[in-house]
Amino acid sequence: MVIAFSGFRDEELFVPYRYFLERGCEVKIYSTQKGTAKGKLGATFEVEHVLADLDVHHIDALVIIGGPGGYEYIGDKLLQGIIKQADQENKWIAAICMAPQLVAETGLLQGRNATIFSADQERLVHFGAKYTGKPVEVDGRFITADGPTSAQAFAQTLIQKLHAT
């Protein structure tokens, strides 16, 4: 899972994180630096892994969390490279809230159905995705969700897809 070091959306991290752990998944959280990351609503998480150390070969899915801090990743070449490599290796790529934009800017959502936080729908369309407005959308190996109220369904959808493959 990738989060902003400051301003990740608390529920979008913790709801899927707990859901994944409860189902026996190994979950690692990556950010721009190690230390105490802080969510928009004040929750904290001790980040032990920096984005530069994320090895796509050793993951089943890449999950990108939104929140206001996520905008710092717009145009981030390192994250774009990780997303593209995950796609090349046929990994699941899941993004919630504003984070589908981070996937879309790589060109990987071009012509695909996707959803995003409603205020950002124009950004998604700008990169050629088809905005559906659904709480959770699946197109190929891409799962997108619109925000914190969809965090549980987002997590459930990813686990269902992982078990189906």
LINCOR-V144843 format. One record per residue. N is the residue number from 1. D_CENTER is the distance of its C-alpha to the mean C-alpha in Angstrom with 2 decimals. Layout:
<<N & D_CENTER> <N & D_CENTER>>
This chain:
<<1 & 6.80> <2 & 6.53> <3 & 8.06> <4 & 10.72> <5 & 14.10> <6 & 15.51> <7 & 14.27> <8 & 10.94> <9 & 11.22> <10 & 13.12> <11 & 12.76> <12 & 9.02> <13 & 9.30> <14 & 12.72> <15 & 12.97> <16 & 10.56> <17 & 11.77> <18 & 15.30> <19 & 14.98> <20 & 13.89> <21 & 16.68> <22 & 19.14> <23 & 18.79> <24 & 19.57> <25 & 16.34> <26 & 16.21> <27 & 13.16> <28 & 12.91> <29 & 11.22> <30 & 11.24> <31 & 11.99> <32 & 14.65> <33 & 17.40> <34 & 18.69> <35 & 20.10> <36 & 19.49> <37 & 16.32> <38 & 16.92> <39 & 15.02> <40 & 16.14> <41 & 18.34> <42 & 19.75> <43 & 18.14> <44 & 17.95> <45 & 16.41> <46 & 18.22> <47 & 16.07> <48 & 17.94> <49 & 16.00> <50 & 15.57> <51 & 13.19> <52 & 16.40> <53 & 17.05> <54 & 14.00> <55 & 15.92> <56 & 14.16> <57 & 17.45> <58 & 16.95> <59 & 13.68> <60 & 13.32> <61 & 9.58> <62 & 6.70> <63 & 3.71> <64 & 1.80> <65 & 4.24> <66 & 6.79> <67 & 10.50> <68 & 13.37> <69 & 12.82> <70 & 9.69> <71 & 12.37> <72 & 13.79> <73 & 11.44> <74 & 12.98> <75 & 15.21> <76 & 14.24> <77 & 15.90> <78 & 14.71> <79 & 10.96> <80 & 12.18> <81 & 14.36> <82 & 11.92> <83 & 9.89> <84 & 13.44> <85 & 14.74> <86 & 12.23> <87 & 13.39> <88 & 16.94> <89 & 16.86> <90 & 15.76> <91 & 12.71> <92 & 10.28> <93 & 7.10> <94 & 4.73> <95 & 2.91> <96 & 5.24> <97 & 8.27> <98 & 8.84> <99 & 5.61> <100 & 7.00> <101 & 9.81> <102 & 8.50> <103 & 8.37> <104 & 11.55> <105 & 13.39> <106 & 13.64> <107 & 15.63> <108 & 13.81> <109 & 13.50> <110 & 17.17> <111 & 19.12> <112 & 16.39> <113 & 15.88> <114 & 12.70> <115 & 12.14> <116 & 10.87> <117 & 12.41> <118 & 16.01> <119 & 17.17> <120 & 14.90> <121 & 15.96> <122 & 18.43> <123 & 15.97> <124 & 14.20> <125 & 17.76> <126 & 18.90> <127 & 16.90> <128 & 18.46> <129 & 16.06> <130 & 17.87> <131 & 16.68> <132 & 17.58> <133 & 17.03> <134 & 16.25> <135 & 14.28> <136 & 12.28> <137 & 12.86> <138 & 13.11> <139 & 14.62> <140 & 15.41> <141 & 12.69> <142 & 9.96> <143 & 8.61> <144 & 7.79> <145 & 8.85> <146 & 10.99> <147 & 10.78> <148 & 12.16> <149 & 14.88> <150 & 12.73> <151 & 10.80> <152 & 13.50> <153 & 13.65> <154 & 9.93> <155 & 10.62> <156 & 13.98> <157 & 13.02> <158 & 10.98> <159 & 13.99> <160 & 16.43> <161 & 15.19> <162 & 15.24> <163 & 18.71> <164 & 19.89> <165 & 19.44>>
